[in-house]
Amino acid sequence: MNPIIYNLNNIRPPLTGIGRYSIELIREMQIQRSNLTVIKNGKFHTGTNLASLLMHFDAPAKNQSSPSHVGHLISARKLRSIIGNIPLSRSIYRELDSHNFSALSKPLIANGAACHDLNYSLSPKDSSCVSTVYDLSHVVCPETHPTHRVNYLNSYFEKLRSGSSKIITISNAVKSQLMDHYGISNNRIDVTHLAADSSFHPRTAQDCHSTLEAHALSYKKYVLCVATLEPRKNLSAVLSAYQLLDKQVQQEFPLVMVGPLGWKSSALEKRIRQLNDSGVVKQLGFVSQGSLPFLYSGATSFVYPSLYEGFGLPLLEAMQSGCPCITSNTGALAEVSNGSAIQVDPQKSDDIAQQLNLLLHDPDVHSYYVSAGQQRASNFTWAKTASQTCEIYDSL
């Protein structure tokens, strides 16, 4: 059994997709495998020390709703954004991070350890390295990313293509795209799906009361959408679909939007603010990981017609929470839902609106997708993901 090394320098709370995968995978790996080392801020973390480090990533959830903490998060993001816009600053940081990690991990690798690159931060050429690829959005929809990110990912994936490292993708859809676009052979790529945390499960009105009351929401009386405000998430289509519903339906079932601000979202933000002022849309912004399960369980339906996803974890979280879902009929989202959610053409707002009306007003359809979603979600667990990942490590 090869010792495994992870680099968590670029992972920080609040956790989003890549961060959540990284922490949940390592947390489960601690149960299945003892010889793990995490390098974070120039320090080695193993055993109980590693367990304490992982707890740190969830700790902010206890006070993320306080104004002072929210202000601190916004200030930190702004500072990182300012620094990141300094010419070459991102490239210099990545180069220094990669060099630092290589220097620290070199003695371990010499003794047989393997590296798992969780965040596109290491050299993917080495056969002792495993790289996780989450999506090919920089290729499929580059216009939804800042230019510096597209340039960096293009460079990284060219190294990945010419290297010999094993590759993990989080869906078969991404695996197919990786093979088609970069010509990477099938035997270099393994698929390990993501999973939803066990905190996502159906809850009663009483269970959800405190969280919903804090946001002035009523149990099973709102439509939920969880996504970063960025073009790829197709939130403009969600808003257009919602506005096609009868005014009375909009008043009875407000659209609740959860997620942090992303890039290229100023026009969308303005539109959301206008609808928020009218009372039919409620923008909660970023909410803590501790609150999310209650918001999913309290919703009457979940809408997620993203234009492109590598997996679509919010969809799985909603299904596992007993919330019937509407999602896209293509790519990884169709793969994850596998008929257990209503699939729509994400480009057609009227299609989204029609299916949303169906979920809101047909009890039989609503009940079917509650049950189907939960059954489908039961196929995905972090224990299964970690076990499959261990097999990949041992094949090196």
C-alpha positions in Angstrom: 0.0 0.0 0.0 1.7 3.2 -1.2 1.8 6.2 1.2 -0.1 9.1 -0.2 0.7 12.8 -0.1 -1.8 15.6 -0.7 -1.2 19.4 -1.2 -3.9 21.5 0.5 -2.2 24.9 0.1 -4.9 26.1 -2.3 -7.8 24.8 -0.3 -9.4 27.1 2.2 -12.8 27.7 3.8 -15.5 28.4 2.8 -15.4 25.2 0.8 -16.9 25.0 -2.7 -16.7 22.1 -5.2 -13.0 21.2 -5.4 -12.5 22.0 -1.7 -15.4 19.9 -0.6 -14.2 16.9 -2.7 -10.7 17.3 -1.3 -11.7 17.4 2.3 -14.4 14.7 2.1 -12.0 12.4 0.2 -9.2 12.8 2.7 -11.5 12.5 5.6 -12.8 9.1 4.3 -9.3 8.1 3.4 -8.3 8.4 7.1 -10.8 5.6 7.8 -9.6 3.3 4.9 -5.9 4.0 4.9 -3.5 5.0 7.6 -0.4 6.2 5.7 -1.6 9.7 4.6 0.3 12.9 4.7 -1.1 16.4 3.9 1.1 19.3 3.3 -0.5 22.7 4.2 1.4 26.0 4.6 4.8 24.3 4.7 3.9 21.8 7.4 3.3 18.0 7.4 0.0 16.7 8.8 -0.6 13.1 9.7 -2.8 11.1 12.1 -4.6 13.1 14.8 -2.8 16.2 13.6 -4.4 15.7 10.2 -7.8 15.1 11.8 -7.6 18.5 13.6 -6.6 20.2 10.3 -9.7 18.8 8.5 -11.9 19.9 11.3 -10.6 23.5 10.7 -12.3 23.5 7.3 -15.7 23.0 8.9 -15.2 25.2 11.9 -16.2 28.5 10.3 -19.7 27.1 9.7 -20.6 27.9 13.3 -20.3 31.7 12.8 -20.4 32.3 9.1 -23.8 34.0 9.4 -22.5 36.7 11.8 -22.0 40.2 10.1 -18.4 40.4 11.3 -17.5 37.1 9.9 -19.3 37.7 6.6 -17.4 41.0 6.4 -14.1 39.3 7.0 -14.8 36.8 4.2 -15.7 39.5 1.8 -12.6 41.5 2.7 -10.4 38.4 2.3 -11.9 37.6 -1.1 -11.5 41.2 -2.3 -7.8 41.2 -1.1 -7.1 37.9 -3.0 -8.8 39.4 -6.1 -6.7 42.5 -5.9 -3.5 40.6 -5.5 -4.6 38.2 -8.2 -5.0 41.0 -10.7 -1.4 42.1 -10.3 0.4 41.0 -13.5 2.0 37.5 -13.2 1.0 37.3 -9.5 -1.0 34.1 -9.9 1.7 32.4 -12.0 4.3 33.3 -9.5 2.2 32.0 -6.6 1.5 28.7 -8.4 5.1 28.3 -9.3 6.3 28.9 -5.7 3.6 26.6 -4.3 4.5 23.8 -6.7 8.2 24.2 -6.0 7.7 24.3 -2.2 5.5 21.2 -2.3 8.0 19.3 -4.5 10.8 20.1 -2.1 8.9 19.0 0.9 7.5 15.8 -0.7 10.7 14.7 -2.5 12.0 12.6 0.4 8.6 10.8 0.8 8.4 10.1 -2.9 11.9 8.7 -2.9 10.6 6.2 -0.3 7.7 5.1 -2.4 5.0 7.7 -1.7 2.6 8.8 -4.4 1.0 12.3 -4.8 -2.6 13.0 -5.5 -3.1 16.4 -7.2 -6.5 17.7 -6.0 -6.4 21.2 -7.3 -4.3 21.4 -10.5 -1.3 22.6 -8.5 1.4 20.0 -9.2 3.3 18.7 -12.2 1.1 16.1 -13.8 4.0 14.4 -15.8 5.2 12.0 -13.1 3.9 8.4 -13.1 3.9 8.6 -9.3 1.2 11.3 -9.4 -2.6 10.9 -9.6 -4.5 14.0 -10.9 -8.2 14.6 -10.5 -9.9 16.4 -13.4 -13.2 18.0 -12.4 -14.4 19.3 -15.7 -13.3 20.8 -19.0 -15.2 24.1 -18.8 -12.0 26.0 -19.8 -12.4 24.2 -23.2 -16.2 23.8 -23.4 -17.1 27.3 -22.3 -14.0 29.4 -21.8 -16.0 32.6 -21.9 -17.3 31.8 -18.4 -13.8 32.0 -16.9 -11.3 34.8 -16.3 -8.6 34.8 -19.0 -5.8 34.0 -16.5 -7.6 30.9 -15.4 -8.1 29.7 -19.0 -4.5 30.2 -19.8 -3.3 28.4 -16.8 -5.6 25.4 -17.3 -4.7 25.2 -21.0 -1.0 24.9 -19.9 -1.8 22.4 -17.2 -3.8 20.1 -19.4 -1.2 20.1 -22.1 1.3 18.8 -19.5 -1.3 16.3 -18.4 -1.8 15.1 -21.9 1.9 14.5 -22.6 2.6 13.1 -19.1 2.1 9.6 -17.7 0.2 10.2 -14.5 -3.0 8.4 -13.7 -6.1 10.5 -14.0 -9.3 10.5 -12.0 -12.5 12.1 -13.4 -15.6 12.7 -11.4 -18.0 11.5 -14.2 -18.0 9.5 -17.3 -19.0 12.6 -19.2 -15.7 14.3 -18.3 -13.7 11.2 -19.1 -15.2 11.1 -22.6 -14.4 14.8 -23.1 -10.9 14.3 -21.9 -10.3 11.5 -24.3 -12.0 13.2 -27.2 -10.3 16.6 -26.8 -6.9 15.7 -25.6 -6.5 12.2 -27.1 -5.7 10.7 -23.7 -6.0 6.9 -23.7 -8.8 5.2 -21.9 -6.5 3.1 -19.6 -5.0 6.3 -18.0 -8.4 7.5 -16.8 -10.6 6.1 -14.0 -14.0 7.5 -12.9 -14.9 8.0 -9.2 -18.1 9.8 -8.6 -18.6 12.3 -5.9 -21.1 11.9 -3.0 -23.2 14.0 -0.8 -22.4 14.4 2.9 -24.5 12.3 5.3 -26.0 15.6 6.7 -28.1 15.8 3.6 -31.3 13.8 4.3 -35.1 14.5 4.5 -36.1 16.6 7.5 -39.4 17.6 9.1 -40.9 21.1 9.3 -39.8 21.1 13.0 -36.3 20.1 12.1 -36.0 23.0 9.6 -37.9 25.6 11.6 -34.9 27.5 13.0 -33.0 27.8 9.8 -36.1 28.7 7.7 -37.3 31.2 10.3 -33.9 33.0 10.2 -34.4 33.5 6.4 -38.2 34.2 6.6 -39.0 31.1 4.7 -41.9 28.6 5.1 -41.5 24.8 4.9 -42.2 23.4 1.4 -43.2 26.9 0.2 -40.2 27.9 -1.9 -38.2 26.8 -4.9 -34.5 26.5 -4.3 -31.5 27.1 -6.5 -27.9 26.6 -5.2 -25.1 27.9 -7.5 -22.3 30.4 -7.7 -23.4 33.5 -9.7 -21.5 32.9 -12.9 -22.6 32.5 -16.5 -22.1 28.7 -16.7 -24.7 28.1 -14.0 -27.4 29.5 -16.4 -29.2 31.4 -13.6 -30.5 33.9 -16.1 -32.6 31.1 -17.6 -33.8 30.1 -14.1 -35.0 33.7 -13.5 -36.7 33.9 -16.9 -38.4 30.5 -16.3 -39.6 31.7 -12.9 -41.0 34.9 -14.3 -43.1 32.8 -16.7 -45.0 31.4 -13.8 -48.3 32.9 -12.7 -47.9 35.9 -10.4 -49.9 34.1 -7.7 -47.5 31.0 -7.9 -44.5 33.3 -7.6 -46.0 34.8 -4.5 -46.8 31.4 -3.0 -43.5 29.8 -3.9 -40.7 32.4 -3.9 -37.4 31.5 -5.7 -34.6 31.2 -3.1 -31.1 31.7 -4.6 -28.1 30.4 -2.6 -24.5 30.9 -3.6 -21.6 33.3 -3.6 -20.9 35.9 -6.2 -18.8 34.7 -9.1 -17.3 36.4 -12.1 -19.0 38.2 -15.0 -22.2 38.4 -13.0 -22.9 42.2 -12.6 -25.9 42.1 -15.0 -27.3 39.0 -13.3 -26.8 40.6 -9.8 -28.8 43.7 -10.9 -31.6 41.6 -12.2 -31.7 39.5 -9.0 -31.8 42.6 -6.9 -34.8 44.0 -8.8 -36.7 40.7 -8.3 -35.5 40.5 -4.7 -37.0 44.0 -4.0 -40.3 42.8 -5.5 -40.4 39.9 -3.0 -40.7 37.0 -5.3 -36.9 36.2 -5.3 -34.9 35.9 -2.2 -31.1 36.1 -2.6 -29.4 34.6 0.4 -25.9 34.6 -1.0 -23.3 32.3 0.6 -24.8 30.3 3.5 -22.9 28.0 5.8 -22.5 24.3 5.2 -24.4 23.7 8.4 -27.5 25.6 7.0 -27.6 24.0 3.5 -29.1 20.6 4.5 -32.1 22.4 6.1 -32.6 24.7 3.1 -32.6 21.7 0.8 -35.0 19.7 3.0 -37.4 22.6 3.4 -37.7 23.4 -0.3 -40.6 22.1 -2.4 -38.4 21.7 -5.4 -34.9 22.3 -6.7 -33.9 23.7 -10.0 -30.4 23.3 -11.5 -30.3 23.6 -15.3 -26.6 24.4 -15.5 -25.1 24.7 -19.0 -22.1 22.5 -18.0 -20.9 20.6 -15.0 -18.3 18.0 -14.3 -20.6 16.3 -11.8 -23.2 18.6 -10.2 -23.0 18.0 -6.5 -25.9 20.4 -5.5 -28.2 18.1 -7.6 -27.1 15.1 -5.6 -27.4 16.9 -2.3 -31.0 18.0 -3.2 -32.0 14.5 -4.3 -30.6 13.0 -1.1 -32.5 15.6 0.9 -35.8 14.4 -0.5 -36.2 17.4 -2.7 -37.5 16.7 -6.3 -35.3 18.2 -8.9 -35.2 19.8 -12.4 -31.9 19.6 -14.2 -30.2 19.6 -17.6 -30.7 16.8 -20.0 -27.1 16.6 -21.1 -23.6 15.7 -19.8 -22.8 14.9 -16.3 -26.1 16.2 -14.9 -28.0 13.7 -17.0 -25.5 11.0 -15.8 -26.0 11.8 -12.1 -29.7 12.1 -12.2 -30.2 9.1 -14.5 -33.9 9.7 -14.9 -34.4 10.4 -11.2 -34.9 14.1 -11.8 -36.9 16.0 -14.5 -34.6 16.7 -17.3 -35.0 19.8 -19.5 -33.2 21.6 -22.3 -31.3 24.2 -20.3 -31.5 26.7 -23.2 -35.3 26.8 -23.1 -36.8 28.8 -20.2 -40.3 27.8 -21.2 -39.4 24.2 -20.8 -38.0 24.8 -17.4 -41.1 26.8 -16.4 -43.5 24.1 -17.7 -41.8 21.4 -15.6 -41.5 23.6 -12.6 -45.3 24.2 -12.8 -45.8 20.4 -13.0 -43.7 19.8 -9.8 -45.5 22.5 -7.9 -49.0 21.4 -8.8 -49.0 17.7 -9.4 -48.7 15.8 -6.1 -48.1 12.4 -7.9 -45.3 13.8 -10.0 -43.8 15.5 -7.0 -44.0 12.3 -4.9 -42.4 10.2 -7.7 -39.3 12.4 -8.0 -38.9 12.6 -4.2 -38.7 8.8 -4.1 -36.7 8.4 -7.3 -34.1 11.0 -6.3 -33.5 9.5 -2.9 -33.1 6.0 -4.4 -30.6 7.3 -7.0 -28.6 9.3 -4.4 -28.2 6.2 -2.3 -25.8 4.8 -5.0 -23.2 7.6 -4.2 -21.1 7.5 -0.9 -17.8 8.9 0.1 -16.8 5.4 1.3 -17.3 4.1 -2.2 -15.4 7.0 -3.7 -12.5 6.5 -1.3 -12.4 2.7 -1.9 -12.2 3.2 -5.7 -9.5 5.8 -5.2 -7.5 3.4 -3.1 -7.6 0.9 -5.9 -6.1 3.5 -8.2 -3.4 4.3 -5.8 -2.5 0.7 -5.5 -2.3 0.3 -9.3 0.6 2.8 -9.5 
